[in-house]
Every structure is written in C-alpha cells, then in structure tokens.
Amino acid sequence: MSRAVHRLKVVLNHLDHNACIQALPTSEQNVAYFQPLALRYSNDNDVLTPEQRISYEENGFLLIKNLVSEDDIERFKAAFERICRREVVVPGLVVMRDVSIAKSEFVPDQKAVSKLQDFQEDPELFRYCSLPNILKYVQCFTGPNIMAMHTMLINKPPDSGNKTSRHPMHQDLHYFPFRPADRIVCAWTAMEKVNRQNGCLVVLPGTHTGSLKEHDYPQWEGGVNKMYHGIHDYDPQHPRVHLEMEKGDTVFFHPLLIHGSGMNQTQGFRKAISCHYAGADCYYIDVKGTTQENIEKEVKEIAARKFAVDDSLTFQDTWAVRGRLVQGDRISL
C-alpha cells in the first residue's frame, strides 16, 4: 500500500473539513495539525476504492475490467449493423466514413461506416448510456445528477495505407462549451479485444491537470477525418500508456486528458462504444475569444447544412438538443 493511499484511508472521512486535529496520547498539550488529502477529481460515494481515487487523481483515467456484458455488446453490434444496412432511420444521427473511403462508391454495409455520432434517438444504442454498471462509476465524477451529452460508436477501419485510421492527440474538452471540466467524464467500452495492432487508445497520464490547449487539423499527408482536431504543442516525449483492453472493459477519463489512437494495422474493424457525461448542474460558456472558436464555427456550419437552420443557432444550442438526462434531475444543461 502506498503512503498516499494509506494517508487517504486515514482522512477519508474528513475530506470536507479544512483541517483535522488529533490529540496525541502522551500529553494534553501536544496537538498535531494536518491538512487532509483533498481529492479534486472524484467524489467520495463508496464506489471507488482509495487506490482507484488516487490513480484517477494522478493519471486522469481509470480502467474497469469486464464492466459491460457480452450480451449487451452483441446487442449494440446488432443495432449498429441495422443502421449500416439502412434498415432503420435514426433522427439526428451522424454517420461518418473514413476519409480514405469517403469518395468511394457507397455500399450499405458496416465496412463503409467508421463512426456513428449522436445516437441518442436510437433506443438500443442509447441503452448503453443508462447501464447501471456504467452510471455507478460515472456518478463518482459527475455527481448524482447526470446528463449524457455526446454518444459515439467507433468502427475503426483497417488502415488504407494513408494512416487515416489514426486519431490525433487531443483533449475532448475542446469540443464542449460547458464547464466545469472536472464534472465531465467519458466512458469508453471496448466491443472486442483492443490492442496496439488494431489501434487502441493511447493516453498521456497526468495531462488532465493542465489547461485546454489549442487544437486544429493536423497537416497529415494522407488526409484527416472531419472533426479530428489535434493539439499543436503537446510534449511528444511525455510518457504514454497504450490502453489494451478486452471485450467489455471500460475506461473512464477526464476531458482534459490528452489522448488519441493509432492506426488499425489489422484486417478487421475495431469497435468501441462511448458516451460523454456531465453533471446536470454544469453550465454553458461563451467560447468566443478562446481557442474553441474554430470548433464552434465548424459545428455551426455543419448544423446549418444538416438541419437548414440560420445563424441564430448557437454552439450551446447544438449541445442542448443532444443532451439527455440519465439519472437524477436536470438542472442547468
């Protein structure tokens, strides 16, 4: 047991106090004062162990093994395939194809689809966002009132040779006009074995304690997928962790954690399903004059084309219509 974990166990019941006072048994006049180990990034609700809370505090991510059942994952796969075959139409759903195949002849099959976004109107896929096993951990970071804000099913294709299947290093908060960041968390579940060969997530531990960095499209020779913004100035020498996962494993991570994914160097598709959650008492911000102006402009342009709306639609509006309450009360978002 590390010293930090031991200390946390000692003071865990006193985290809400400014200081703790302990009388030493040798003398009434000998009094020791110490500051409790205050944890910024998680809530004390008896779900996470002290070791898990310390790990998330230091690293910005937490991997839970075998959290989602095989039956649920197979049901999510079946729902994905129905959408790819155009057997169902889901309002508001964004269907994306890898840039390397985007201009090829469309075939209504999952091989033509690299990602689904905003599946909140599909009852089967959105069921992922309300799984009790997922929400049990989500509330450790968001609090008890939880909004599901952004949904994705990623179907990373075999790389075409242009390295377009990789995802540049980025921070998810770049896309979000709501705060505080510490009450936002992503749940990302492997739908099959995920490793370095098929493009697992790679994270830079501890970067969640920094600030939001400037993002834009990377200058990649083979092209880059739409909305795949990357960080300009992260330290490439920063230690990194490749999150190799088994089917059903789920990683929870902070929106400022720098992460990305490598190429899929196999002949199969690598599937994962995810949802970004926020505390229902989070609030919207104006991103004008910040590094997020470029993504605001791009999102509004896409929304205008897709839904034929005018400039009165705000960046915040595009998120408000997607957010869904999954636990507790809807407060601000």
Phi, psi and chi 1 to 4 in degrees:
 res  aa     phi    psi   chi1   chi2   chi3   chi4
   1 MET       -  128.5 -179.5 -171.9  -59.6      -
   2 SER   -71.2  158.5   71.3      -      -      -
   3 ARG   -61.2  -37.3  -67.8  177.8   62.5 -173.2
   4 ALA   -64.2  -42.0      -      -      -      -
   5 VAL   -67.2  -41.0  170.4      -      -      -
   6 HIS   -60.8  -42.3  176.2   73.4      -      -
   7 ARG   -64.2  -40.0 -175.4 -177.3  178.2 -158.6
   8 LEU   -62.1  -42.4  174.8   60.6      -      -
   9 LYS   -61.9  -35.0  -74.2 -177.0  173.4  179.6
  10 VAL   -67.8  -39.8  171.3      -      -      -
  11 VAL  -106.5    5.7  -58.1      -      -      -
  12 LEU   -56.8  -31.7 -159.0   55.7      -      -
  13 ASN   -84.1    4.0  -67.1  -34.0      -      -
  14 HIS  -124.5   19.9  -54.1  -78.0      -      -
  15 LEU   -66.9  -20.7  -70.9  176.1      -      -
  16 ASP   -89.9   -0.7  -68.1  -29.1      -      -
  17 HIS   -96.7  150.5  -62.1  -71.7      -      -
  18 ASN   -72.0  -30.9  -68.2  -33.6      -      -
  19 ALA  -156.6  156.6      -      -      -      -
  20 CYS  -116.2  142.6  -62.1      -      -      -
  21 ILE  -119.5  127.3  -58.3  175.3      -      -
  22 GLN  -123.3  124.0  177.1 -178.1   -7.3      -
  23 ALA   -86.3  125.8      -      -      -      -
  24 LEU   -78.6  141.6  -59.2  180.0      -      -
  25 PRO   -71.4  -13.6   25.6  -34.5      -      -
  26 THR   -79.3  -21.9   55.6      -      -      -
  27 SER  -161.1  141.7  169.7      -      -      -
  28 GLU   -69.1  -20.6  -68.6 -178.0   -1.3      -
  29 GLN   -93.3  -10.7  -64.2  179.6  -15.0      -
  30 ASN   -90.9  105.5  -69.7  -28.0      -      -
  31 VAL  -122.8  128.3  179.6      -      -      -
  32 ALA  -102.7  131.0      -      -      -      -
  33 TYR  -108.9  134.8  -65.8   85.9      -      -
  34 PHE  -145.6  151.3   64.3   90.6      -      -
  35 GLN   -87.8  131.4 -167.0   70.4   20.2      -
  36 PRO   -67.2  159.3   26.8  -35.3      -      -
  37 LEU   -80.6   94.4 -174.9   60.9      -      -
  38 ALA   -81.5  126.4      -      -      -      -
  39 LEU  -103.2  121.2  -62.3 -175.8      -      -
  40 ARG   -82.8  -32.8  168.8  179.8  171.3 -179.5
  41 TYR  -101.5   -1.1  -61.5  105.8      -      -
  42 SER  -144.5  161.4   63.5      -      -      -
  43 ASN  -102.5  147.9  -59.1  -48.6      -      -
  44 ASP   -88.3   93.2 -179.8   17.9      -      -
  45 ASN  -129.1   20.9   58.1    5.0      -      -
  46 ASP    67.7   16.2  -63.5  -34.4      -      -
  47 VAL   -94.7  -51.2  173.8      -      -      -
  48 LEU   -82.6  142.5  -59.6 -178.8      -      -
  49 THR   -74.7  161.1   65.4      -      -      -
  50 PRO   -54.9  -38.1  -27.8   35.7      -      -
  51 GLU   -63.8  -40.6  -69.5   85.9   -6.9      -
  52 GLN   -67.2  -40.3  -72.0  172.4  -35.5      -
  53 ARG   -64.5  -43.2  -66.1 -170.5   69.2 -165.1
  54 ILE   -63.1  -42.6  -72.1  -72.7      -      -
  55 SER   -61.2  -45.3  178.3      -      -      -
  56 TYR   -66.6  -38.0 -170.0   84.3      -      -
  57 GLU   -59.3  -41.4 -167.5   80.0   10.3      -
  58 GLU   -84.9  -34.8  -65.4  176.6  -12.0      -
  59 ASN  -108.0  -28.7  -61.7  -52.4      -      -
  60 GLY    88.5    8.1      -      -      -      -
  61 PHE  -151.4  157.9   67.6   93.5      -      -
  62 LEU  -145.2  123.3  178.7   65.6      -      -
  63 LEU  -101.1  124.2  177.7   60.8      -      -
  64 ILE  -112.3  122.7  -55.6  -63.6      -      -
  65 LYS   -78.5  143.9  -55.3  -67.9  -72.1 -176.3
  66 ASN    50.9   46.7 -163.2   30.6      -      -
  67 LEU   -85.6  -34.3 -172.3   62.0      -      -
  68 VAL  -108.6  133.2  178.4      -      -      -
  69 SER   -70.6  156.7   71.7      -      -      -
  70 GLU   -63.2  -36.7 -178.0  161.3   -8.3      -
  71 ASP   -61.5  -45.4  177.8   65.2      -      -
  72 ASP   -61.8  -43.4  -80.6  -32.8      -      -
  73 ILE   -63.4  -40.4  -71.2  174.0      -      -
  74 GLU   -65.6  -34.7  -68.6  -54.1  -49.2      -
  75 ARG   -67.6  -38.4  -72.1  174.4   62.4  179.7
  76 PHE   -66.3  -38.6  -60.1  145.9      -      -
  77 LYS   -62.7  -43.4  -77.1 -175.7  177.6  178.9
  78 ALA   -63.1  -39.6      -      -      -      -
  79 ALA   -65.4  -40.6      -      -      -      -
  80 PHE   -60.3  -44.7  170.3   70.0      -      -
  81 GLU   -66.8  -35.2  -69.0  166.8    4.6      -
  82 ARG   -63.2  -39.9  -73.7 -166.3  -64.1  -88.1
  83 ILE   -66.0  -43.1  -69.3  170.6      -      -
  84 CYS   -63.3  -33.8  -67.2      -      -      -
  85 ARG   -83.4    2.5  -67.6 -166.6  -61.3  -93.7
  86 ARG    61.4   32.9  -65.1 -176.1  171.4 -179.4
  87 GLU   -81.5  -20.2  -66.1  175.8    6.5      -
  88 VAL  -133.9  152.5  -65.2      -      -      -
  89 VAL  -117.1  122.9  176.3      -      -      -
  90 VAL  -108.7  117.4 -179.0      -      -      -
  91 PRO   -58.9  135.0  -23.5   33.8      -      -
  92 GLY    78.4   -5.4      -      -      -      -
  93 LEU   -68.6  137.8 -176.8   71.0      -      -
  94 VAL  -107.4  119.0  177.5      -      -      -
  95 VAL  -105.0  122.8  179.0      -      -      -
  96 MET  -116.5  146.3  -58.5  176.7   67.6      -
  97 ARG  -121.5  148.7  -72.8 -174.7  -74.6  166.0
  98 ASP   -59.3  143.8 -171.5  -89.2      -      -
  99 VAL   -58.0  -27.7   66.1      -      -      -
 100 SER   -73.1  -19.3   65.2      -      -      -
 101 ILE  -119.5    2.2   61.2  173.6      -      -
 102 ALA   -62.0  -29.4      -      -      -      -
 103 LYS   -99.9    4.0  -64.4 -178.5  179.8  179.0
 104 SER   -81.2  170.5   63.6      -      -      -
 105 GLU   -63.7  130.1 -177.7  177.7   -5.0      -
 106 PHE   -76.1  131.9 -179.9   76.6      -      -
 107 VAL  -120.1  126.6  178.4      -      -      -
 108 PRO   -72.7   77.0   26.2  -33.5      -      -
 109 ASP  -152.1  157.5  179.4   79.2      -      -
 110 GLN   -63.2  -19.7   62.5  172.7  -54.4      -
 111 LYS   -68.0  -17.9  -67.5 -179.2  179.4  179.3
 112 ALA   -91.8   -6.4      -      -      -      -
 113 VAL  -113.9  125.7  176.6      -      -      -
 114 SER  -100.4  -20.6   61.1      -      -      -
 115 LYS  -163.8  143.1 -177.3 -172.6  -70.2 -172.2
 116 LEU  -109.6  135.4  -59.4 -179.9      -      -
 117 GLN  -125.4  148.4  -74.6 -161.4  137.4      -
 118 ASP    62.7   58.4  -55.6  -29.9      -      -
 119 PHE   -95.3   27.4   56.3   66.9      -      -
 120 GLN   -63.6  -18.0   65.8  -86.3   -2.0      -
 121 GLU   -95.7    4.0  -65.2  -61.5  -28.7      -
 122 ASP   -98.9  110.8 -176.4  -82.9      -      -
 123 PRO   -58.6  -38.7  -22.3   32.7      -      -
 124 GLU   -71.7  -48.3 -176.2   57.8   50.8      -
 125 LEU   -66.9  -38.8  -71.9 -179.6      -      -
 126 PHE   -69.9  -16.9 -168.1   71.7      -      -
 127 ARG   -57.7  -29.9 -166.6  171.5   58.5   80.3
 128 TYR   -54.3  -42.0  168.0   79.2      -      -
 129 CYS   -69.1  -16.9  -55.2      -      -      -
 130 SER  -110.6    7.2  -60.2      -      -      -
 131 LEU   -59.2  127.6  -71.7  176.1      -      -
 132 PRO   -55.8  -37.1  -26.7   35.4      -      -
 133 ASN   -64.1  -33.2  -76.8   -5.1      -      -
 134 ILE   -75.1  -49.7  -65.7  -73.7      -      -
 135 LEU   -64.3  -28.9  -65.0 -178.4      -      -
 136 LYS   -56.6  -38.1  178.9  177.6   77.0  169.5
 137 TYR   -86.6  -36.4  -74.5   94.5      -      -
 138 VAL   -56.5  -43.0  168.4      -      -      -
 139 GLN   -64.7  -17.3   66.1 -175.8  -10.5      -
 140 CYS   -65.6  -20.8  -61.5      -      -      -
 141 PHE  -112.5  -32.6  -48.9  106.7      -      -
 142 THR   -97.0  -21.9   63.0      -      -      -
 143 GLY    94.8  178.7      -      -      -      -
 144 PRO   -75.3  -21.8   27.5  -35.6      -      -
 145 ASN   -98.1  114.7  -58.8  -54.1      -      -
 146 ILE  -124.6  130.8  -52.9  171.7      -      -
 147 MET  -108.8  133.6  -64.7  -72.0  -65.4      -
 148 ALA   -88.8  116.4      -      -      -      -
 149 MET  -105.2  -31.0  -62.0  -61.0  -66.6      -
 150 HIS  -148.9  126.1 -176.3 -132.1      -      -
 151 THR  -119.4  143.4   53.3      -      -      -
 152 MET  -148.0  145.1  -68.7 -168.6  -62.7      -
 153 LEU  -124.1  115.7 -166.6  153.3      -      -
 154 ILE   -98.7  129.2  -55.0  102.1      -      -
 155 ASN  -121.6   70.6 -172.2   44.0      -      -
 156 LYS   -61.3  119.4 -176.1 -172.3  -81.5  -75.6
 157 PRO   -82.1  161.5   31.9  -35.5      -      -
 158 PRO   -57.7  137.4  -20.8   31.7      -      -
 159 ASP   -67.8  138.8 -162.6   82.9      -      -
 160 SER   -79.9   -6.8   63.2      -      -      -
 161 GLY   110.1  -10.9      -      -      -      -
 162 ASN   -98.0    3.1  -66.1  -37.3      -      -
 163 LYS    65.1   23.4  -58.2 -179.4 -179.7  179.9
 164 THR   -78.8  -11.3   55.3      -      -      -
 165 SER   -78.8  -10.3   66.4      -      -      -
 166 ARG   -78.9  161.9   56.9 -174.4  168.0  161.9
 167 HIS  -121.5  125.2 -162.2  -58.2      -      -
 168 PRO   -62.7  156.2   23.2  -32.7      -      -
 169 MET   -64.6  132.7  -58.2  -60.1  -79.0      -
 170 HIS  -156.0  171.8   65.4  -75.5      -      -
 171 GLN  -119.2  129.0  -62.8  164.1  -61.6      -
 172 ASP   -63.3  -26.9  -70.1  -21.1      -      -
 173 LEU   -60.8  -22.8 -167.4   65.9      -      -
 174 HIS   -53.0  -31.7  170.5   65.4      -      -
 175 TYR   -90.6   -9.0  -63.1   92.8      -      -
 176 PHE  -108.9  124.0  -56.2  152.4      -      -
 177 PRO   -93.9   40.8   35.5  -34.4      -      -
 178 PHE  -140.3  155.0   43.6   89.3      -      -
 179 ARG  -145.1  168.7  -60.0  -68.2 -170.9  -86.0
 180 PRO   -81.7  151.9   28.5  -34.2      -      -
 181 ALA   -61.0  -32.4      -      -      -      -
 182 ASP   -71.1   -8.6  -66.0  -13.5      -      -
 183 ARG  -111.0   25.1  -69.3  -63.1  168.0 -101.9
 184 ILE  -121.2  140.3  -57.8  169.2      -      -
 185 VAL  -150.1  148.0   70.7      -      -      -
 186 CYS  -105.5  136.4  178.6      -      -      -
 187 ALA  -107.3  125.0      -      -      -      -
 188 TRP  -129.9  114.9 -166.8  100.8      -      -
 189 THR  -113.1  128.6  -61.7      -      -      -
 190 ALA   -72.3  128.4      -      -      -      -
 191 MET   -94.4   -1.3  -63.8  176.8   67.5      -
 192 GLU  -163.4  178.3   53.5 -151.3  -41.6      -
 193 LYS   -61.0  129.7 -174.6  178.7 -178.8   64.9
 194 VAL  -120.7  125.8  173.8      -      -      -
 195 ASN  -143.6 -175.5   52.9   33.2      -      -
 196 ARG   -65.9  -26.8  -64.8 -175.3   69.0  167.4
 197 GLN   -69.1  -39.3  -73.7   68.3   44.6      -
 198 ASN  -102.0   13.8   62.9    9.4      -      -
 199 GLY    90.4   55.5      -      -      -      -
 200 CYS   -68.5  167.8   66.1      -      -      -
 201 LEU   -65.8  144.5  -71.0  177.5      -      -
 202 VAL  -125.4  132.1   57.3      -      -      -
 203 VAL  -125.1  154.0  -58.5      -      -      -
 204 LEU  -106.3   96.8  -54.8 -170.8      -      -
 205 PRO   -56.9  138.7  -21.8   32.8      -      -
 206 GLY    88.1  -10.4      -      -      -      -
 207 THR   -73.2   -9.3   51.2      -      -      -
 208 HIS   -68.8  -14.2   66.6  -60.1      -      -
 209 THR   -85.3   -4.8   62.3      -      -      -
 210 GLY   -90.6 -164.9      -      -      -      -
 211 SER  -102.5  169.7   59.7      -      -      -
 212 LEU   -72.3  126.9 -179.6   59.3      -      -
 213 LYS   -97.4  165.6  -63.0 -177.4  177.8  -66.2
 214 GLU   -71.6  134.4 -176.0  178.4   -5.0      -
 215 HIS  -122.9  152.2  -69.5   61.1      -      -
 216 ASP  -167.6  177.8 -151.6  -20.8      -      -
 217 TYR   -67.1  132.2  -75.7  108.0      -      -
 218 PRO   -71.9  152.7   25.3  -32.0      -      -
 219 GLN   -89.2   76.0  -60.2  -59.7  -49.8      -
 220 TRP   -96.9  135.6  -73.0   -9.5      -      -
 221 GLU   -61.4  -37.2 -174.9  176.3  -18.6      -
 222 GLY   -83.9   -1.2      -      -      -      -
 223 GLY    97.8  169.6      -      -      -      -
 224 VAL  -141.9  145.1   63.1      -      -      -
 225 ASN   -70.3  153.1  -74.8  -58.4      -      -
 226 LYS   -58.9  134.8 -167.6   69.8  173.4  172.1
 227 MET    73.0    6.5  -54.8  -72.5  -76.3      -
 228 TYR   -88.0   72.7  -82.2   29.6      -      -
 229 HIS   -77.3  152.0  -70.2 -164.3      -      -
 230 GLY  -133.0  162.4      -      -      -      -
 231 ILE   -79.1  140.3  -65.7  174.0      -      -
 232 HIS   -81.5  -37.0  -75.8  169.2      -      -
 233 ASP  -129.1   33.5   63.0  -11.6      -      -
 234 TYR   -75.1  159.1   76.5   93.7      -      -
 235 ASP   -81.3  109.6  179.0    6.7      -      -
 236 PRO   -67.0  -13.9   24.6  -32.5      -      -
 237 GLN   -90.1   -3.2  -58.5  -55.0  -44.8      -
 238 HIS   -61.8  136.2 -169.1  -70.6      -      -
 239 PRO   -54.7  141.3  -23.9   33.5      -      -
 240 ARG  -129.8  155.3   55.8 -176.9   60.9 -163.3
 241 VAL  -123.9  127.9  173.9      -      -      -
 242 HIS   -91.7  119.5  -69.2   84.1      -      -
 243 LEU   -88.6   85.0  -65.4  177.8      -      -
 244 GLU   -80.4  129.4  -63.5 -165.9  -46.5      -
 245 MET  -135.3  152.5  -58.1  163.7   64.6      -
 246 GLU   -95.5  163.4  -61.4  -65.7  -29.7      -
 247 LYS   -53.8  125.7 -175.0  177.9 -176.4  178.9
 248 GLY    95.0  -15.1      -      -      -      -
 249 ASP   -67.4  146.3  -68.6   -5.6      -      -
 250 THR  -133.9  132.3  -58.7      -      -      -
 251 VAL  -110.0  135.2   61.6      -      -      -
 252 PHE  -108.5  131.4  -61.8   89.4      -      -
 253 PHE  -145.3  154.1   58.5   90.5      -      -
 254 HIS   -74.4  145.7 -168.5  -80.5      -      -
 255 PRO   -70.6  -10.3   26.8  -36.3      -      -
 256 LEU   -97.0   -4.2  -78.4  171.7      -      -
 257 LEU   -65.3  126.1 -177.8   72.8      -      -
 258 ILE   -76.5  126.9  -63.0  175.5      -      -
 259 HIS  -154.7  166.5   66.1  -73.5      -      -
 260 GLY  -166.6 -161.7      -      -      -      -
 261 SER  -151.9  153.0   63.4      -      -      -
 262 GLY   -87.4 -175.6      -      -      -      -
 263 MET   -69.0  152.0  -68.3 -176.6  -65.7      -
 264 ASN   -89.7  104.3 -178.5   -3.7      -      -
 265 GLN   -95.8   14.1  -58.4  176.7   69.3      -
 266 THR  -103.4 -179.8   71.4      -      -      -
 267 GLN   -95.9   -0.7  -65.5  -54.7  -56.1      -
 268 GLY  -104.0  171.7      -      -      -      -
 269 PHE   -95.5  140.5  -74.6   72.4      -      -
 270 ARG  -105.0  114.5 -171.1  -88.6  -83.5  158.1
 271 LYS  -105.2  142.5  -69.7 -177.3  177.0   62.2
 272 ALA  -149.4  152.7      -      -      -      -
 273 ILE  -124.6  141.9 -171.7  168.9      -      -
 274 SER  -148.8  160.5   73.5      -      -      -
 275 CYS  -146.2  136.6  179.5      -      -      -
 276 HIS   -95.1  127.5  -78.5   91.9      -      -
 277 TYR  -111.8  153.8  -61.1   89.4      -      -
 278 ALA  -140.4  148.8      -      -      -      -
 279 GLY   -59.7  136.9      -      -      -      -
 280 ALA   -65.7  -11.8      -      -      -      -
 281 ASP   -96.9    9.3   54.2   -9.1      -      -
 282 CYS   -64.8  169.1  -72.7      -      -      -
 283 TYR  -140.0  155.2   51.6   86.2      -      -
 284 TYR   -82.6  150.4  -70.6  106.0      -      -
 285 ILE  -125.1  160.9   63.5  166.4      -      -
 286 ASP   -91.2  120.6 -173.9   -8.3      -      -
 287 VAL   -92.7    1.9  -58.3      -      -      -
 288 LYS   -61.1  136.6  -72.9 -178.2  173.3   54.6
 289 GLY    81.8    8.0      -      -      -      -
 290 THR  -117.2  177.7   74.6      -      -      -
 291 THR   -69.2   -8.7   60.4      -      -      -
 292 GLN   -89.8    0.9  -67.5  179.1  -97.4      -
 293 GLU   -59.1  -36.1  -85.7 -167.6  -45.4      -
 294 ASN   -67.1  -38.8   58.3  -12.2      -      -
 295 ILE   -74.4  -32.2 -169.2   64.6      -      -
 296 GLU   -59.4  -47.2  175.8 -174.3   45.5      -
 297 LYS   -62.0  -43.5 -179.3  174.5 -177.1  -69.1
 298 GLU   -67.1  -43.3 -171.9  169.8  -11.3      -
 299 VAL   -63.9  -42.7  167.2      -      -      -
 300 LYS   -65.2  -37.7  -70.0 -179.8   64.2  175.5
 301 GLU   -65.3  -41.5  -71.5  173.4   -9.8      -
 302 ILE   -65.3  -42.9  -68.5  172.1      -      -
 303 ALA   -64.1  -38.2      -      -      -      -
 304 ALA   -63.4  -40.7      -      -      -      -
 305 ARG   -71.4  -42.3  -70.1 -164.3  -58.2  -90.5
 306 LYS   -72.9  -38.0 -175.5  176.5  177.5   64.5
 307 PHE  -115.4    4.2  -58.0  110.2      -      -
 308 ALA    54.1   51.1      -      -      -      -
 309 VAL  -111.1  162.8  -65.8      -      -      -
 310 ASP   -95.3 -171.5   57.3   30.2      -      -
 311 ASP   -69.5   -6.9  -74.2  -15.3      -      -
 312 SER   -70.5  -18.4   63.9      -      -      -
 313 LEU   -70.0  126.4 -177.5   75.8      -      -
 314 THR   -97.7  163.7   68.0      -      -      -
 315 PHE   -57.2  -41.5 -170.4   27.0      -      -
 316 GLN   -64.0  -37.2  -66.6   81.1   -4.0      -
 317 ASP   -59.8  -39.8  -70.0  -23.8      -      -
 318 THR   -63.3  -26.1   66.6      -      -      -
 319 TRP   -87.8  -37.5  -74.6  100.1      -      -
 320 ALA   -61.1  -35.9      -      -      -      -
 321 VAL   -75.4  -18.4  -62.7      -      -      -
 322 ARG   -93.3  -25.6  -71.5  179.2  -79.2  179.1
 323 GLY   -65.9  140.4      -      -      -      -
 324 ARG  -134.6  134.2  -63.1  -69.8 -175.9  -85.1
 325 LEU   -72.9  129.5 -176.3   71.7      -      -
 326 VAL  -119.0  -12.4  -70.5      -      -      -
 327 GLN  -160.8  138.1 -179.4  174.6  -65.8      -
 328 GLY    79.9 -141.6      -      -      -      -
 329 ASP  -115.1  143.7  -60.7  -41.9      -      -
 330 ARG   -84.6  122.0 -172.4  166.1 -169.9  169.2
 331 ILE  -110.6  -64.9  -58.7  170.6      -      -
 332 SER  -114.5  -44.5  -51.3      -      -      -
 333 LEU   -70.6      -  -72.6 -178.8      -      -
